[in-house]
């Protein structure tokens, strides 16, 4: 129920930046009007100049302890929305960040591929079969020499 009291509105505006920074905001699209019908997560494949590859995984809540989930919840929200076309402006920055995190002294990253894995959520009244995970490379980034510094 929305409350439009001016004092309450001023209080919300005061703490809003903290909530956004800390990832404590709630996106109501989880509940309405149409909840998501797929499980999904994002990984990156880092291709090095020497031809080797490495999978880099965004933090996944189902693989973290309760304490880790508390501190990394904002990464779930970021990853859930990253692959959407409306957020494509974020893709180069995400790829550069992943390249920097995976730069080793032995070999530098040459390319970063952002990959979305998804599986349909089967309604309870339908027969349950293990759903297959589908993968899709939704962005490929060629790492520039200044990106990893």
Phi, psi and omega in degrees: 000121180286137175246129185250023177299129182301325179292319178295319178298317178297320178296318178298316180295331179288319183266351182306313180302322179294315181297319178295315180298318184278352181075025183266003179285160180244129175265117186282357178292350176292331186253325189207156355283331180230111179296155179298141183253014179222149165272140177208156173207165184237139171229169175234145173251121179259120177259122182270161181298334180274004177096350179281161178231161177214136173272130176245129187249129170295150178303132179246125186301325182288353180244010182246156174288168179302318179295316179296322178300319181302317184277340185246012181303323181297333177292325177298313181296320178297311182294324179298328184257349185298316187288346182293140181303329180294343179251020183299339178294339180277340187302313180298320179294319178297317180295318178297319179297317179295322177298316179297318181294336184251011176286123179247166177289339184279315182211142180268148176296137176257322180216153174232127178250125175267126186237132176255129175252134181217153179212135181292147173270121183272126178302152185299329184277358178261154178302136183271115172239143178302123182280138178281146177270131177258143177239145181214122173283115182256354176199137176237130183235128174273120185285128177271155183304324182279353184291331186262008180262000000 
